[in-house]
Amino acid sequence: MKASYLNENSGVSNLDLKIVKVNADVALTNDMSGSIVLVHPTATTEVDLPAIASAPIGWNCTIILTEDGDGSDAGMNQKVNIDFGSGNDVVGHTVAVDGDAGDIAVDGDDYIACSANATPGDRFDIFTDGSRWYVNGLVADASECPFATAAG
């Protein structure tokens, strides 16, 4: 008989999501893998991913921008920078719901630089295979959350 891997009796995992709420600069750690990181910035905020050399294969997180009230287009009011680490290979793209073409990570991009005009609910699913970062983003306006060589 095949046992269920993800159930409350497996001893391997629980069924609850790991939620991390941040409102200032934060360095994510290896033990935060699998977390949903809700970023509600009170000032320009940087979210640093773990060093890729020490992050285990399969390390992953979802980063979601949020604000006090319900989402409003261009309603973040503060910048959020997601830092992949200098010189790391980043593969991925963002898709925008406003009809923009989206954005693609290119050589030299070390950040996703979300402007103060980003939208609560913009999200980025990130994981590593041990040698590079992979990103899939869903945003309201791709021009407000571009891949970039430097923080915004």
N, C-alpha and C positions, 0 to 999 in steps of 0.2 A: 504494500500500500504506500502510495506517495504522500509524504507529509506536506502540509502547507507551510511555505517558507515564511510568509509575513502574516502571522497571526499572533494574538496575545499570549499564546502558550508555547511559541516556538523557541523562546529564549534568544533568538537572533535579532529581533527587532520589535518595536512596538508600532502601534497604528497611528500614533500622534505625529503631526508635523513638528519639526524643530523650527520654531519661530524665534528670530533674533531681531530686536528693535534697536535701531541706532539713530542718533540725532547729531552726532559729531564724528570726526575722523575715527576710523576703526581699522584695525589690521585683523583680517580673518585668519584663523588658525586651522591646522589640520583637523582638529577635533570638531570643527564647525561644518565639516562636510555634510551635505544633505540638508543644510539649513535654507530656510526662506528668510532672506534678510530684508526687512522693511526699513527703508531709509526715509526718515522724516527730518530733513536738515534744518537746523536753526541758524546756520551760516554755511558758507561754502564747505562742503564735506567730501573727504576722500575715503573710498573703500579700497583697501589694499588686499589683494588676493595673496595667499601664501606663496612663498618662493617655490617656483615650479620644481626646482631641484629637490625640495624636501616634501612636496605634496605627493601623496600616494596616487597611483594610477586610479582613476575613477573619482578623484575628489571633485565635488560638484556643489553648486549652490544656485539659488534663484534670487536675484536682486530685484526688488520692486520699489519704485519711488512712491511716496505717500505724503499726504498733508493732513492737517487737522480736520478739515471739512470734506465733504464729498468731492470727488474729482471734478476739476474744471479744466477745460482746454487751456494750456499754457499757464497752469496755476501753481507751479512749484515754488516760485519766489526765491529760491536759493539754488546754487549750482551743486551738482553731484558728479564727482569724478571717480570712475572705476579704474583702478591701476592694476594692470597685468604684470608689471615689473619690466624694467628697462631691458630691451633687447630680446624679449621672449617672442616666440612666434605665436600669432593670434590668427585663427581661422574662423570666419563667421560673417554674419550679416544681420542687419536689422530690417524689418518690414514695417512700413508705416500704414496706418489706417486712413490717412488723409489724402491718399493718392500719390504721395511722393514715391520716387523710385526706390527709396530705401538707401542703405549704405552698406558697403562691404569693407571688411578689414583688409588692409594692404600692408606690405612690408614696412616696418618702422612704426606702425601703430602700437602704442603702449597703453592707451586709455580709451575709454568711452567717456566723452566729456559732455554731460548733460547740462544744458543751460538752465537759467532761472525760468525760462519759458517752456521747459519740459512739462509733461502732464502727469499728475498722479495716476498711477496704474501702469506707466511705462515699465516694462519688465525685461530682464535678461537672464536666460538660462545658460549657465557656464559650467564647463567641466574640462578636465585634463586627461590626456592619455599618457602623461608622464613626460612628454617632450614638447607639447604645445597646448595652448588654451583653445577651446572651441566655444563659440558664442552663437546663440540664436536669440534675437531680440524682437519684441513686438512693442512698437511705440506709436503715439498719436502722430508725431511729426518727426521724421528722420533727421531733418536739418537741426533739430534741437537736441539730438542725442547722437552726434557723429562719432565714429572711430577717429582717434587723433594721436598725434605724436607727443602731445603735451597736455597737461591738465588745462581745463577751460577757466 
